[in-house]
Amino acid sequence: MVDFSRLFVAVSLSEEVLDEAFNITLRLKRRLDYSSAKISWVKKDNLHFTLKFLGETPSENIGPVVEALDEISANHQPFKIRIQDAGCFPNSTRPRVLWLGLSEGAEKMKKLAAEVENMMNLLEFAEEKRPFSPHLTIARVKSPGDPDFAGILEQMNGIGTNTCIVDHLTLFKSTLHPSGAVYDVIKRIMLGKGPM
């Protein structure tokens, strides 16, 4: 019997910047808590930048995925990112996802994500149809209700974190529970150095 794991490739944050990003999330949450919107907020430990969602993956395919990430990581040096501003997908009139964006490091993260996408396509993972936009998902809007999302998000502009060094990729396993997803690290792979 073949075992499957629900996998994704992501960029994790330093503890300091994770705390700062979560504090921004809490500020936004306080502004929306008393509205009629129904919103599911992402737990602090689950905040990350997804580069590629792989989905249900047979256990025998994990090795080739790690090898591909080793190869990609060897070609990239660590780089800085800074989280700043908030936004939503697809738009503020019918938001589905609330996110924090980047004021620094976006282009390097896009390049990294493009290589991950190309390499995973070679391993026959499904191609992502939407263009990659680096963002930290902080909430999913189940029902937008009546708040002025555009105005509230605009008030968050300029609020940001310190810089964070991106020095590794992480292959995560996601396990779905009634209380929410739990993410376990399968492998951390250092940029420019190979696996750690």
Secondary structure, DSSP 4 states (H G I P E B T S, - for coil): ---EEEEEEEE---HHHHHHHHHHHHHHHHHHTTSS-EEEEPPGGG--EEEEEEEEEEGGGHHHHHHHHHHHHHT---EEEEEEEEEEES-TTS--EEEEEEEESHHHHHHHHHHHHHHHHHTTPPPP-SPP---EEEEEEEE--S--HHHHHHHTTT-EEEEEEE-EEEEEEEEEETTEEEEEEEEEEETTTEE-
